[in-house]
Amino acid sequence: MSEWVGGNTSDKELDDGTAEVERLRDRLRELMDRFEAMKLATLRGVLTPGAAFLNNTAAVLRVLDPAARRDVLISVDRGVDVREALRQIRKRSPAGGSPEDAGRG
């Protein structure tokens, strides 16, 4: 992910950051399939929650408006846990639910 400079994050950079989460999710799924083929079900069990988390994160990032997505990606790039960054976005959203709730669960 490119370094954030003064809020000048382009839509392409936002899309690239979200695509990176999706690439990580896909790679983790490939590893899980390989472990399953090797009958390493225990390792698959360890990776399954991570894959679900990446899947939910990618889904949430895709439905956020660009400003909120930028805020999340910048926070994560600075070392903030993605769950905390999403919590902060939810706190700022109006009551009654928001698009980022789509990936919760």
C-alpha positions in Angstrom: 0.0 0.0 0.0 1.3 3.4 -0.8 2.2 5.9 1.9 -0.6 8.3 2.8 0.3 11.9 2.1 -2.0 14.7 3.4 -5.3 13.1 2.5 -4.4 12.8 -1.2 -5.5 9.2 -1.6 -6.8 8.5 -5.1 -9.7 6.1 -5.9 -7.1 3.8 -7.5 -5.1 3.6 -4.3 -8.3 2.8 -2.4 -9.2 0.2 -4.9 -5.6 -1.2 -4.7 -5.8 -1.4 -0.9 -9.1 -3.2 -1.0 -7.8 -5.5 -3.8 -4.8 -6.4 -1.6 -7.2 -7.6 1.1 -9.0 -9.7 -1.4 -5.7 -11.1 -2.8 -4.7 -12.1 0.7 -8.0 -13.8 1.3 -7.7 -15.7 -2.0 -4.1 -16.8 -1.1 -5.3 -18.0 2.3 -8.0 -20.0 0.7 -5.5 -21.6 -1.6 -3.4 -22.6 1.4 -6.4 -23.9 3.2 -7.2 -26.1 0.2 -3.6 -27.3 0.0 -3.6 -28.2 3.8 -6.9 -30.0 3.3 -5.4 -32.0 0.5 -2.5 -32.9 2.7 -5.0 -34.0 5.4 -3.8 -31.3 7.8 -7.2 -30.5 9.0 -5.8 -29.0 12.2 -4.0 -26.3 10.2 -7.1 -25.7 8.2 -9.0 -25.1 11.4 -6.5 -22.5 12.5 -6.7 -20.6 9.2 -10.5 -20.7 8.8 -11.2 -17.8 11.1 -8.6 -15.7 9.4 -10.2 -16.4 6.0 -13.6 -15.5 7.3 -12.2 -12.3 8.8 -10.5 -11.3 5.5 -13.7 -12.1 3.6 -15.8 -10.0 5.9 -13.2 -7.2 5.8 -13.2 -7.2 2.0 -17.0 -7.1 1.9 -17.1 -4.2 4.3 -14.5 -2.2 2.4 -16.3 -2.7 -0.9 -19.6 -1.1 0.4 -18.0 1.8 2.3 -18.1 5.2 0.6 -14.6 6.3 -0.6 -14.0 8.6 2.3 -14.7 6.0 4.9 -12.7 3.4 3.0 -9.8 5.8 2.8 -10.0 6.4 6.6 -10.0 2.6 7.3 -7.1 1.9 4.9 -5.0 4.8 6.3 -5.7 3.7 9.9 -4.6 0.1 9.1 -1.6 1.4 7.2 -0.6 3.3 10.3 -0.9 0.1 12.4 -4.4 0.4 13.8 -6.3 -2.9 14.0 -8.8 -3.1 11.1 -11.6 -4.0 13.6 -10.9 -0.8 15.6 -10.8 1.3 12.4 -14.2 -0.1 11.4 -15.6 0.5 14.9 -14.6 4.1 14.6 -16.4 4.4 11.2 -19.5 2.8 12.7 -19.5 5.3 15.6 -19.6 8.2 13.1 -22.4 6.7 11.0 -26.0 7.6 11.7 -28.1 5.3 13.9 -30.0 2.5 12.3 -27.2 0.6 10.6 -24.9 1.3 7.8 -23.4 -0.4 4.8 -20.3 -1.5 6.7 -22.5 -3.7 8.9 -22.9 -5.9 5.9 -19.6 -7.7 6.6 -20.2 -8.2 10.3 -20.6 -11.6 11.6 
